[in-house]
Amino acid sequence: MSKRQNIALKPIEEVLTFWDILTHDERHFIQNAYSVLHFKKNEVIQSEGDTPTHLMILASGKVKVYKAGFSSRPQIVRLLKPGEHFGYRAIIANELNSTTAIAFEATTIYTISADNFLSILRHNNAFCYRFLEELAFDLAESDARTVNLTQKHIRGRLAGALLFLVQNYGLEEDGATISIYLAREDLANLSNMTTSNAIRTLASFANEEIITVDGRKIKIIDAEKLRKISKLG
């Protein structure tokens, strides 16, 4: 990891989703106080159990956030794309990090110190409300994911995971290929199943002509059937 590099990046004001609700002074303050961190593929960005020190804003790349399970298998709880931020829940709650974040690919992150983030949160009502909305959305998404992972059968869980990937990363120009290529282990950890079960279920979906699989590339052939499998569980 390195702190400052001469790599073409979008300026922070184009990345922050909350830039529009900052005051002139707050914008000037952030422009002079933020840092840039670069991470290689599979490099740890923050670790479960550590003290949170910064609000993290994903400028480029992809990040997977996971929580250690009771077995040796981790559970992926979030997959992030550019423009999204993380690390704020532990800062607001004054708790240790409850998850680990890892760069899924070469990734660049803008950071704002926890003290600066909390200062703006306390003095800017619109900013505070925006993060209340974020926390509420995260809670609703977490509830839906809990149902998906605990009450559905393997086919329903994997179908839900594939739809989750489409929702978060979209499709490539062909309108069918999911725009993120997960290893089978990651797909299994996202779906709360073993890697072998993920492989078998993918093969079953392919045989039923719901998807096609080419290495890590997954193309959705019958999205309606995939949604039906996810809904029925």
C-alpha atoms as an extended CHARMM CRD file, in Angstrom:
* protein
*
       233  EXT
         1         1  MET       CA              0.0000000000        0.0000000000        0.0000000000  PROA      1               0.0000000000
         2         2  SER       CA              1.2160000000        3.5020000000       -0.8130000000  PROA      2               0.0000000000
         3         3  LYS       CA             -0.2330000000        6.8580000000        0.0970000000  PROA      3               0.0000000000
         4         4  ARG       CA              0.2710000000        9.2170000000       -2.8490000000  PROA      4               0.0000000000
         5         5  GLN       CA              0.8800000000        8.2480000000       -6.4280000000  PROA      5               0.0000000000
         6         6  ASN       CA              0.6390000000       10.0780000000       -9.7300000000  PROA      6               0.0000000000
         7         7  ILE       CA             -2.2580000000        8.0390000000      -11.0540000000  PROA      7               0.0000000000
         8         8  ALA       CA             -5.1210000000        9.7120000000      -12.9150000000  PROA      8               0.0000000000
         9         9  LEU       CA             -8.1150000000        9.6380000000      -10.5900000000  PROA      9               0.0000000000
        10        10  LYS       CA            -11.4540000000       11.3250000000      -10.4950000000  PROA      10              0.0000000000
        11        11  PRO       CA            -11.2150000000       14.2850000000       -8.1020000000  PROA      11              0.0000000000
        12        12  ILE       CA            -12.7250000000       13.5980000000       -4.7260000000  PROA      12              0.0000000000
        13        13  GLU       CA            -15.6490000000       15.9520000000       -5.3740000000  PROA      13              0.0000000000
        14        14  GLU       CA            -16.7340000000       13.7090000000       -8.2770000000  PROA      14              0.0000000000
        15        15  VAL       CA            -16.4930000000       10.5440000000       -6.1820000000  PROA      15              0.0000000000
        16        16  LEU       CA            -18.1990000000       11.5910000000       -2.9500000000  PROA      16              0.0000000000
        17        17  THR       CA            -21.9470000000       10.9800000000       -3.1260000000  PROA      17              0.0000000000
        18        18  PHE       CA            -22.5060000000       13.5120000000       -0.3380000000  PROA      18              0.0000000000
        19        19  TRP       CA            -20.4530000000       16.3700000000       -1.8440000000  PROA      19              0.0000000000
        20        20  ASP       CA            -23.6100000000       18.3350000000       -2.7280000000  PROA      20              0.0000000000
        21        21  ILE       CA            -24.7070000000       18.6670000000        0.9090000000  PROA      21              0.0000000000
        22        22  LEU       CA            -21.3730000000       19.9160000000        2.2610000000  PROA      22              0.0000000000
        23        23  THR       CA            -20.9010000000       23.5940000000        2.9990000000  PROA      23              0.0000000000
        24        24  HSD       CA            -18.2510000000       25.6110000000        1.1640000000  PROA      24              0.0000000000
        25        25  ASP       CA            -15.9860000000       25.4960000000        4.2220000000  PROA      25              0.0000000000
        26        26  GLU       CA            -16.4670000000       21.7330000000        4.6380000000  PROA      26              0.0000000000
        27        27  ARG       CA            -15.6010000000       21.1190000000        0.9830000000  PROA      27              0.0000000000
        28        28  HSD       CA            -12.4510000000       23.2120000000        1.2970000000  PROA      28              0.0000000000
        29        29  PHE       CA            -11.5470000000       21.3910000000        4.5090000000  PROA      29              0.0000000000
        30        30  ILE       CA            -11.9370000000       17.9270000000        2.9540000000  PROA      30              0.0000000000
        31        31  GLN       CA             -9.9730000000       18.8940000000       -0.1550000000  PROA      31              0.0000000000
        32        32  ASN       CA             -7.0410000000       19.7520000000        2.0920000000  PROA      32              0.0000000000
        33        33  ALA       CA             -7.3830000000       16.9000000000        4.5790000000  PROA      33              0.0000000000
        34        34  TYR       CA             -8.1420000000       13.6920000000        2.6600000000  PROA      34              0.0000000000
        35        35  SER       CA             -5.6090000000       10.9920000000        1.8150000000  PROA      35              0.0000000000
        36        36  VAL       CA             -5.3050000000        8.5500000000       -1.0930000000  PROA      36              0.0000000000
        37        37  LEU       CA             -4.4440000000        4.8920000000       -0.5170000000  PROA      37              0.0000000000
        38        38  HSD       CA             -3.6560000000        2.3060000000       -3.2040000000  PROA      38              0.0000000000
        39        39  PHE       CA             -4.1230000000       -1.4280000000       -2.6250000000  PROA      39              0.0000000000
        40        40  LYS       CA             -3.0680000000       -4.4250000000       -4.6570000000  PROA      40              0.0000000000
        41        41  LYS       CA             -5.4140000000       -7.3120000000       -5.4150000000  PROA      41              0.0000000000
        42        42  ASN       CA             -6.1760000000       -9.3360000000       -2.2410000000  PROA      42              0.0000000000
        43        43  GLU       CA             -4.5420000000       -6.7410000000        0.0220000000  PROA      43              0.0000000000
        44        44  VAL       CA             -6.3190000000       -6.1040000000        3.3360000000  PROA      44              0.0000000000
        45        45  ILE       CA             -7.7960000000       -2.6070000000        3.6520000000  PROA      45              0.0000000000
        46        46  GLN       CA             -9.1740000000       -2.9180000000        7.1670000000  PROA      46              0.0000000000
        47        47  SER       CA             -9.3860000000       -5.8470000000        9.5750000000  PROA      47              0.0000000000
        48        48  GLU       CA            -12.1000000000       -7.1400000000       11.8620000000  PROA      48              0.0000000000
        49        49  GLY       CA            -11.3190000000       -6.2100000000       15.4590000000  PROA      49              0.0000000000
        50        50  ASP       CA             -9.2090000000       -3.1540000000       14.6050000000  PROA      50              0.0000000000
        51        51  THR       CA            -10.0410000000        0.3690000000       15.7550000000  PROA      51              0.0000000000
        52        52  PRO       CA            -11.6270000000        2.3310000000       12.8730000000  PROA      52              0.0000000000
        53        53  THR       CA             -9.5300000000        5.3510000000       11.9760000000  PROA      53              0.0000000000
        54        54  HSD       CA            -11.0100000000        6.6120000000        8.6920000000  PROA      54              0.0000000000
        55        55  LEU       CA            -14.1110000000        6.8120000000        6.5700000000  PROA      55              0.0000000000
        56        56  MET       CA            -13.2330000000        4.9180000000        3.3840000000  PROA      56              0.0000000000
        57        57  ILE       CA            -14.5070000000        6.0280000000       -0.0350000000  PROA      57              0.0000000000
        58        58  LEU       CA            -13.9130000000        3.6800000000       -2.9570000000  PROA      58              0.0000000000
        59        59  ALA       CA            -12.4580000000        5.7310000000       -5.8370000000  PROA      59              0.0000000000
        60        60  SER       CA            -11.6560000000        2.8540000000       -8.2040000000  PROA      60              0.0000000000
        61        61  GLY       CA            -11.6160000000       -0.9340000000       -8.1540000000  PROA      61              0.0000000000
        62        62  LYS       CA            -13.7940000000       -3.3640000000       -6.2010000000  PROA      62              0.0000000000
        63        63  VAL       CA            -13.8420000000       -4.3350000000       -2.5250000000  PROA      63              0.0000000000
        64        64  LYS       CA            -15.2650000000       -7.3740000000       -0.7680000000  PROA      64              0.0000000000
        65        65  VAL       CA            -16.2770000000       -7.0730000000        2.8770000000  PROA      65              0.0000000000
        66        66  TYR       CA            -16.5410000000      -10.2440000000        4.9290000000  PROA      66              0.0000000000
        67        67  LYS       CA            -17.0360000000      -11.4300000000        8.4790000000  PROA      67              0.0000000000
        68        68  ALA       CA            -15.2800000000      -14.4130000000        9.9990000000  PROA      68              0.0000000000
        69        69  GLY       CA            -17.6750000000      -17.2990000000       10.5670000000  PROA      69              0.0000000000
        70        70  PHE       CA            -17.7550000000      -19.8900000000       13.3440000000  PROA      70              0.0000000000
        71        71  SER       CA            -16.2310000000      -22.3740000000       10.9090000000  PROA      71              0.0000000000
        72        72  SER       CA            -13.1660000000      -21.6630000000        8.8010000000  PROA      72              0.0000000000
        73        73  ARG       CA            -15.3550000000      -20.2570000000        6.0070000000  PROA      73              0.0000000000
        74        74  PRO       CA            -15.8150000000      -16.4510000000        5.9520000000  PROA      74              0.0000000000
        75        75  GLN       CA            -19.1490000000      -14.8880000000        4.9950000000  PROA      75              0.0000000000
        76        76  ILE       CA            -19.0690000000      -12.1290000000        2.3770000000  PROA      76              0.0000000000
        77        77  VAL       CA            -21.5290000000       -9.4630000000        3.5440000000  PROA      77              0.0000000000
        78        78  ARG       CA            -20.9380000000       -6.6570000000        1.0290000000  PROA      78              0.0000000000
        79        79  LEU       CA            -19.3960000000       -6.0940000000       -2.3750000000  PROA      79              0.0000000000
        80        80  LEU       CA            -18.5380000000       -2.4690000000       -3.0760000000  PROA      80              0.0000000000
        81        81  LYS       CA            -18.1560000000       -0.4780000000       -6.2760000000  PROA      81              0.0000000000
        82        82  PRO       CA            -16.6390000000        2.9900000000       -6.9380000000  PROA      82              0.0000000000
        83        83  GLY       CA            -18.4580000000        5.8260000000       -5.2030000000  PROA      83              0.0000000000
        84        84  GLU       CA            -19.5210000000        3.7260000000       -2.2240000000  PROA      84              0.0000000000
        85        85  HSD       CA            -18.1140000000        4.3150000000        1.2440000000  PROA      85              0.0000000000
        86        86  PHE       CA            -17.5480000000        2.0210000000        4.2030000000  PROA      86              0.0000000000
        87        87  GLY       CA            -16.1750000000        1.9580000000        7.7290000000  PROA      87              0.0000000000
        88        88  TYR       CA            -18.6470000000        4.5470000000        9.0040000000  PROA      88              0.0000000000
        89        89  ARG       CA            -20.8300000000        2.2560000000       11.1450000000  PROA      89              0.0000000000
        90        90  ALA       CA            -17.9970000000        1.3630000000       13.5360000000  PROA      90              0.0000000000
        91        91  ILE       CA            -16.9320000000        5.0200000000       13.7200000000  PROA      91              0.0000000000
        92        92  ILE       CA            -20.4390000000        6.2340000000       14.5710000000  PROA      92              0.0000000000
        93        93  ALA       CA            -21.0090000000        3.4070000000       17.0840000000  PROA      93              0.0000000000
        94        94  ASN       CA            -17.5410000000        3.9040000000       18.6150000000  PROA      94              0.0000000000
        95        95  GLU       CA            -16.8490000000        0.2020000000       18.1830000000  PROA      95              0.0000000000
        96        96  LEU       CA            -14.1130000000       -1.9370000000       16.6970000000  PROA      96              0.0000000000
        97        97  ASN       CA            -14.4390000000       -2.9660000000       13.0640000000  PROA      97              0.0000000000
        98        98  SER       CA            -16.8920000000       -5.8580000000       12.8090000000  PROA      98              0.0000000000
        99        99  THR       CA            -15.7440000000       -6.8790000000        9.3130000000  PROA      99              0.0000000000
       100       100  THR       CA            -12.6410000000       -7.2100000000        7.1490000000  PROA      100             0.0000000000
       101       101  ALA       CA            -12.3490000000       -5.4140000000        3.8020000000  PROA      101             0.0000000000
       102       102  ILE       CA            -10.0980000000       -6.7350000000        1.0280000000  PROA      102             0.0000000000
       103       103  ALA       CA             -9.2850000000       -5.3500000000       -2.4130000000  PROA      103             0.0000000000
       104       104  PHE       CA            -10.9180000000       -7.6300000000       -4.9780000000  PROA      104             0.0000000000
       105       105  GLU       CA             -8.6930000000       -6.0570000000       -7.6420000000  PROA      105             0.0000000000
       106       106  ALA       CA             -6.2430000000       -3.1260000000       -7.8140000000  PROA      106             0.0000000000
       107       107  THR       CA             -8.0960000000       -0.5120000000       -5.7750000000  PROA      107             0.0000000000
       108       108  THR       CA             -7.7660000000        3.1490000000       -4.8260000000  PROA      108             0.0000000000
       109       109  ILE       CA             -9.4600000000        4.6270000000       -1.7830000000  PROA      109             0.0000000000
       110       110  TYR       CA             -9.9760000000        8.1640000000       -0.5450000000  PROA      110             0.0000000000
       111       111  THR       CA             -9.9280000000        8.4320000000        3.2500000000  PROA      111             0.0000000000
       112       112  ILE       CA            -11.2600000000       11.0180000000        5.6790000000  PROA      112             0.0000000000
       113       113  SER       CA            -10.1400000000       10.7210000000        9.2950000000  PROA      113             0.0000000000
       114       114  ALA       CA            -12.7120000000        9.5440000000       11.8290000000  PROA      114             0.0000000000
       115       115  ASP       CA            -12.3880000000       12.8020000000       13.7900000000  PROA      115             0.0000000000
       116       116  ASN       CA            -13.0270000000       14.9400000000       10.6970000000  PROA      116             0.0000000000
       117       117  PHE       CA            -15.9510000000       12.7410000000        9.6460000000  PROA      117             0.0000000000
       118       118  LEU       CA            -17.5560000000       12.9600000000       13.0990000000  PROA      118             0.0000000000
       119       119  SER       CA            -17.0200000000       16.7290000000       13.2330000000  PROA      119             0.0000000000
       120       120  ILE       CA            -18.9490000000       17.2390000000        9.9830000000  PROA      120             0.0000000000
       121       121  LEU       CA            -21.5870000000       14.7400000000       11.1280000000  PROA      121             0.0000000000
       122       122  ARG       CA            -22.1980000000       16.7600000000       14.3090000000  PROA      122             0.0000000000
       123       123  HSD       CA            -22.4220000000       20.1560000000       12.5900000000  PROA      123             0.0000000000
       124       124  ASN       CA            -24.1800000000       19.4240000000        9.2850000000  PROA      124             0.0000000000
       125       125  ASN       CA            -27.7530000000       18.1680000000        9.7180000000  PROA      125             0.0000000000
       126       126  ALA       CA            -28.1950000000       17.2140000000        6.0530000000  PROA      126             0.0000000000
       127       127  PHE       CA            -24.9330000000       15.2470000000        6.1530000000  PROA      127             0.0000000000
       128       128  CYS       CA            -26.0500000000       13.4720000000        9.3340000000  PROA      128             0.0000000000
       129       129  TYR       CA            -29.4270000000       12.6170000000        7.7870000000  PROA      129             0.0000000000
       130       130  ARG       CA            -27.7300000000       11.2060000000        4.6810000000  PROA      130             0.0000000000
       131       131  PHE       CA            -25.7980000000        8.7450000000        6.8190000000  PROA      131             0.0000000000
       132       132  LEU       CA            -28.9290000000        7.8340000000        8.7800000000  PROA      132             0.0000000000
       133       133  GLU       CA            -30.4430000000        6.9280000000        5.4080000000  PROA      133             0.0000000000
       134       134  GLU       CA            -27.3410000000        4.8810000000        4.5690000000  PROA      134             0.0000000000
       135       135  LEU       CA            -27.5600000000        2.9720000000        7.8500000000  PROA      135             0.0000000000
       136       136  ALA       CA            -31.2930000000        2.3500000000        7.3550000000  PROA      136             0.0000000000
       137       137  PHE       CA            -30.7020000000        1.0610000000        3.8240000000  PROA      137             0.0000000000
       138       138  ASP       CA            -27.8550000000       -1.1770000000        5.0110000000  PROA      138             0.0000000000
       139       139  LEU       CA            -30.0880000000       -2.6070000000        7.7460000000  PROA      139             0.0000000000
       140       140  ALA       CA            -32.9010000000       -3.3830000000        5.2890000000  PROA      140             0.0000000000
       141       141  GLU       CA            -30.4370000000       -5.0120000000        2.8890000000  PROA      141             0.0000000000
       142       142  SER       CA            -28.9110000000       -7.0040000000        5.7410000000  PROA      142             0.0000000000
       143       143  ASP       CA            -32.3670000000       -8.2680000000        6.7750000000  PROA      143             0.0000000000
       144       144  ALA       CA            -33.1100000000       -9.3930000000        3.2170000000  PROA      144             0.0000000000
       145       145  ARG       CA            -29.7300000000      -11.1050000000        2.9290000000  PROA      145             0.0000000000
       146       146  THR       CA            -30.2530000000      -12.8850000000        6.2660000000  PROA      146             0.0000000000
       147       147  VAL       CA            -33.5090000000      -14.3870000000        4.9920000000  PROA      147             0.0000000000
       148       148  ASN       CA            -31.8360000000      -15.3620000000        1.7170000000  PROA      148             0.0000000000
       149       149  LEU       CA            -28.9280000000      -17.0880000000        3.4420000000  PROA      149             0.0000000000
       150       150  THR       CA            -30.7580000000      -18.8310000000        6.2870000000  PROA      150             0.0000000000
       151       151  GLN       CA            -34.1980000000      -19.8010000000        4.9830000000  PROA      151             0.0000000000
       152       152  LYS       CA            -33.5640000000      -20.7030000000        1.3520000000  PROA      152             0.0000000000
       153       153  HSD       CA            -32.2360000000      -23.9280000000       -0.0960000000  PROA      153             0.0000000000
       154       154  ILE       CA            -28.9270000000      -24.0290000000       -1.9670000000  PROA      154             0.0000000000
       155       155  ARG       CA            -30.4620000000      -23.2650000000       -5.3780000000  PROA      155             0.0000000000
       156       156  GLY       CA            -32.3750000000      -20.2950000000       -3.9990000000  PROA      156             0.0000000000
       157       157  ARG       CA            -29.2920000000      -18.9460000000       -2.2280000000  PROA      157             0.0000000000
       158       158  LEU       CA            -27.0980000000      -19.1430000000       -5.3130000000  PROA      158             0.0000000000
       159       159  ALA       CA            -29.7920000000      -17.6320000000       -7.5380000000  PROA      159             0.0000000000
       160       160  GLY       CA            -30.1400000000      -14.7940000000       -5.0200000000  PROA      160             0.0000000000
       161       161  ALA       CA            -26.3750000000      -14.2700000000       -4.9840000000  PROA      161             0.0000000000
       162       162  LEU       CA            -26.2160000000      -14.0220000000       -8.7910000000  PROA      162             0.0000000000
       163       163  LEU       CA            -29.0630000000      -11.4870000000       -8.7940000000  PROA      163             0.0000000000
       164       164  PHE       CA            -27.2580000000       -9.5960000000       -6.0150000000  PROA      164             0.0000000000
       165       165  LEU       CA            -24.1680000000       -9.3600000000       -8.2390000000  PROA      165             0.0000000000
       166       166  VAL       CA            -26.2470000000       -8.0850000000      -11.1520000000  PROA      166             0.0000000000
       167       167  GLN       CA            -27.8590000000       -5.4740000000       -8.8980000000  PROA      167             0.0000000000
       168       168  ASN       CA            -24.5090000000       -4.2690000000       -7.5450000000  PROA      168             0.0000000000
       169       169  TYR       CA            -22.2780000000       -4.4220000000      -10.6310000000  PROA      169             0.0000000000
       170       170  GLY       CA            -24.6410000000       -4.6330000000      -13.5770000000  PROA      170             0.0000000000
       171       171  LEU       CA            -24.0870000000       -6.4150000000      -16.8740000000  PROA      171             0.0000000000
       172       172  GLU       CA            -21.4680000000       -6.0160000000      -19.5750000000  PROA      172             0.0000000000
       173       173  GLU       CA            -22.2010000000       -4.5820000000      -23.0170000000  PROA      173             0.0000000000
       174       174  ASP       CA            -23.7570000000       -7.8460000000      -24.1820000000  PROA      174             0.0000000000
       175       175  GLY       CA            -26.5340000000       -7.2830000000      -21.6360000000  PROA      175             0.0000000000
       176       176  ALA       CA            -26.0490000000      -10.7320000000      -20.1220000000  PROA      176             0.0000000000
       177       177  THR       CA            -22.5610000000      -11.2200000000      -18.6030000000  PROA      177             0.0000000000
       178       178  ILE       CA            -22.2330000000      -10.2040000000      -14.9380000000  PROA      178             0.0000000000
       179       179  SER       CA            -19.6440000000       -7.4120000000      -14.6410000000  PROA      179             0.0000000000
       180       180  ILE       CA            -17.6380000000       -9.0500000000      -11.8860000000  PROA      180             0.0000000000
       181       181  TYR       CA            -15.7870000000      -12.3600000000      -12.0900000000  PROA      181             0.0000000000
       182       182  LEU       CA            -15.8580000000      -14.1570000000       -8.7500000000  PROA      182             0.0000000000
       183       183  ALA       CA            -13.8380000000      -17.2260000000       -7.8820000000  PROA      183             0.0000000000
       184       184  ARG       CA            -16.0090000000      -20.2010000000       -6.9660000000  PROA      184             0.0000000000
       185       185  GLU       CA            -14.8620000000      -19.8590000000       -3.3560000000  PROA      185             0.0000000000
       186       186  ASP       CA            -15.9990000000      -16.2210000000       -3.2250000000  PROA      186             0.0000000000
       187       187  LEU       CA            -19.3300000000      -17.1140000000       -4.8130000000  PROA      187             0.0000000000
       188       188  ALA       CA            -19.7480000000      -19.8520000000       -2.2040000000  PROA      188             0.0000000000
       189       189  ASN       CA            -18.8960000000      -17.4470000000        0.6310000000  PROA      189             0.0000000000
       190       190  LEU       CA            -21.4300000000      -14.9810000000       -0.7480000000  PROA      190             0.0000000000
       191       191  SER       CA            -24.0900000000      -17.7220000000       -0.8620000000  PROA      191             0.0000000000
       192       192  ASN       CA            -23.3640000000      -19.3970000000        2.5010000000  PROA      192             0.0000000000
       193       193  MET       CA            -22.4390000000      -22.7700000000        1.0350000000  PROA      193             0.0000000000
       194       194  THR       CA            -19.3850000000      -24.9020000000        0.3920000000  PROA      194             0.0000000000
       195       195  THR       CA            -17.3330000000      -24.3790000000       -2.7460000000  PROA      195             0.0000000000
       196       196  SER       CA            -18.2640000000      -27.8430000000       -4.0160000000  PROA      196             0.0000000000
       197       197  ASN       CA            -21.9780000000      -27.0470000000       -3.6420000000  PROA      197             0.0000000000
       198       198  ALA       CA            -21.5120000000      -23.7680000000       -5.5090000000  PROA      198             0.0000000000
       199       199  ILE       CA            -19.7630000000      -25.5930000000       -8.3680000000  PROA      199             0.0000000000
       200       200  ARG       CA            -22.4950000000      -28.2500000000       -8.5850000000  PROA      200             0.0000000000
       201       201  THR       CA            -25.3170000000      -25.7110000000       -8.4670000000  PROA      201             0.0000000000
       202       202  LEU       CA            -23.7180000000      -23.5440000000      -11.1550000000  PROA      202             0.0000000000
       203       203  ALA       CA            -23.4070000000      -26.6450000000      -13.3380000000  PROA      203             0.0000000000
       204       204  SER       CA            -27.0710000000      -27.4410000000      -12.6970000000  PROA      204             0.0000000000
       205       205  PHE       CA            -28.1260000000      -23.9130000000      -13.7110000000  PROA      205             0.0000000000
       206       206  ALA       CA            -26.0030000000      -24.2230000000      -16.8480000000  PROA      206             0.0000000000
       207       207  ASN       CA            -27.5680000000      -27.5900000000      -17.7490000000  PROA      207             0.0000000000
       208       208  GLU       CA            -31.0140000000      -26.0110000000      -17.3580000000  PROA      208             0.0000000000
       209       209  GLU       CA            -29.9100000000      -23.1790000000      -19.6890000000  PROA      209             0.0000000000
       210       210  ILE       CA            -30.4610000000      -20.5380000000      -17.0110000000  PROA      210             0.0000000000
       211       211  ILE       CA            -26.8340000000      -19.3810000000      -17.2610000000  PROA      211             0.0000000000
       212       212  THR       CA            -23.6760000000      -20.1530000000      -19.1930000000  PROA      212             0.0000000000
       213       213  VAL       CA            -20.2920000000      -20.3760000000      -17.5060000000  PROA      213             0.0000000000
       214       214  ASP       CA            -16.9160000000      -19.6200000000      -19.0900000000  PROA      214             0.0000000000
       215       215  GLY       CA            -14.2270000000      -19.7390000000      -16.4170000000  PROA      215             0.0000000000
       216       216  ARG       CA            -15.2350000000      -17.0290000000      -13.9480000000  PROA      216             0.0000000000
       217       217  LYS       CA            -17.5470000000      -15.3330000000      -16.4520000000  PROA      217             0.0000000000
       218       218  ILE       CA            -21.2310000000      -15.9810000000      -15.8030000000  PROA      218             0.0000000000
       219       219  LYS       CA            -23.8130000000      -15.0310000000      -18.4290000000  PROA      219             0.0000000000
       220       220  ILE       CA            -27.4800000000      -14.8050000000      -17.4910000000  PROA      220             0.0000000000
       221       221  ILE       CA            -29.6130000000      -16.5650000000      -20.1220000000  PROA      221             0.0000000000
       222       222  ASP       CA            -32.9750000000      -16.7650000000      -18.3300000000  PROA      222             0.0000000000
       223       223  ALA       CA            -33.1990000000      -13.9740000000      -15.7460000000  PROA      223             0.0000000000
       224       224  GLU       CA            -36.8920000000      -14.6050000000      -15.0840000000  PROA      224             0.0000000000
       225       225  LYS       CA            -36.2720000000      -18.2310000000      -14.1550000000  PROA      225             0.0000000000
       226       226  LEU       CA            -33.3600000000      -17.1700000000      -11.9410000000  PROA      226             0.0000000000
       227       227  ARG       CA            -35.6290000000      -14.7040000000      -10.1200000000  PROA      227             0.0000000000
       228       228  LYS       CA            -38.2670000000      -17.4080000000       -9.7000000000  PROA      228             0.0000000000
       229       229  ILE       CA            -35.7550000000      -19.8270000000       -8.1650000000  PROA      229             0.0000000000
       230       230  SER       CA            -34.5570000000      -17.1000000000       -5.7950000000  PROA      230             0.0000000000
       231       231  LYS       CA            -38.1130000000      -16.1730000000       -4.7880000000  PROA      231             0.0000000000
       232       232  LEU       CA            -39.2600000000      -19.7430000000       -4.1900000000  PROA      232             0.0000000000
       233       233  GLY       CA            -36.0720000000      -20.4950000000       -2.2530000000  PROA      233             0.0000000000
